[in-house]
Amino acid sequence: MPEGYTQIGKILIIAGLIIAAIGGIMVFAPRLNLFRLPGDINISGKGWKIYFPVVSCIVISLLLTLISWIIKYFSGK
């Protein structure tokens, strides 16, 4: 099989894993209560509401950093 097909196959596998991970997050996210962590700012008044997930953003940033570090570590770059 030509080298180009091997690369396309790897890309499709990675894309499939990413889509499966996003699907899993969408299924289990309501149970995780991720965007209601202590430290998230929630201000509401009569007829309006402001919600800023400060701590949730930090947690997501740490998780994405960890995932990118693991990918970089195992890819050897």
C-alpha positions as semicolon CSV with decimal commas, in nm:
position;residue;x (nm);y (nm);z (nm)
1;M;0,000;0,000;0,000
2;P;0,140;0,345;-0,084
3;E;0,269;0,566;0,197
4;G;-0,008;0,823;0,143
5;Y;-0,278;0,571;0,230
6;T;-0,103;0,482;0,554
7;Q;-0,095;0,848;0,658
8;I;-0,462;0,894;0,567
9;G;-0,548;0,585;0,770
10;K;-0,367;0,721;1,075
11;I;-0,544;1,055;1,041
12;L;-0,883;0,882;1,015
13;I;-0,813;0,673;1,325
14;I;-0,712;0,983;1,523
15;A;-1,018;1,173;1,398
16;G;-1,241;0,881;1,498
17;L;-1,091;0,872;1,847
18;I;-1,141;1,246;1,886
19;I;-1,505;1,220;1,774
20;A;-1,563;0,927;2,012
21;A;-1,408;1,126;2,299
22;I;-1,629;1,426;2,224
23;G;-1,933;1,196;2,213
24;G;-1,838;1,046;2,548
25;I;-1,797;1,390;2,699
26;M;-2,139;1,493;2,568
27;V;-2,298;1,183;2,723
28;F;-2,129;1,205;3,062
29;A;-2,091;1,584;3,100
30;P;-2,427;1,641;3,271
31;R;-2,333;1,386;3,538
32;L;-1,991;1,543;3,597
33;N;-2,139;1,879;3,698
34;L;-1,829;2,036;3,542
35;F;-1,960;2,387;3,499
36;R;-2,086;2,427;3,856
37;L;-1,757;2,415;4,042
38;P;-1,686;2,625;4,352
39;G;-1,515;2,943;4,235
40;D;-1,726;2,989;3,923
41;I;-1,885;3,333;3,920
42;N;-2,265;3,338;3,906
43;I;-2,438;3,675;3,937
44;S;-2,809;3,716;3,876
45;G;-3,060;3,989;3,912
46;K;-3,415;4,061;3,812
47;G;-3,443;3,950;3,451
48;W;-3,071;3,890;3,388
49;K;-2,798;3,644;3,473
50;I;-2,419;3,644;3,430
51;Y;-2,222;3,322;3,464
52;F;-1,845;3,300;3,417
53;P;-1,686;2,958;3,479
54;V;-1,346;3,070;3,613
55;V;-1,249;2,745;3,787
56;S;-1,405;2,532;3,513
57;C;-1,188;2,710;3,255
58;I;-0,878;2,642;3,465
59;V;-0,969;2,272;3,498
60;I;-1,031;2,238;3,124
61;S;-0,703;2,416;3,050
62;L;-0,512;2,180;3,279
63;L;-0,675;1,875;3,120
64;L;-0,597;1,992;2,767
65;T;-0,239;2,072;2,868
66;L;-0,201;1,724;3,017
67;I;-0,345;1,560;2,705
68;S;-0,117;1,760;2,474
69;W;0,185;1,676;2,692
70;I;0,100;1,304;2,678
71;I;0,060;1,317;2,299
72;K;0,390;1,502;2,264
73;Y;0,566;1,257;2,498
74;F;0,448;0,945;2,314
75;S;0,499;1,089;1,966
76;G;0,866;1,150;2,046
77;K;0,872;1,515;1,942
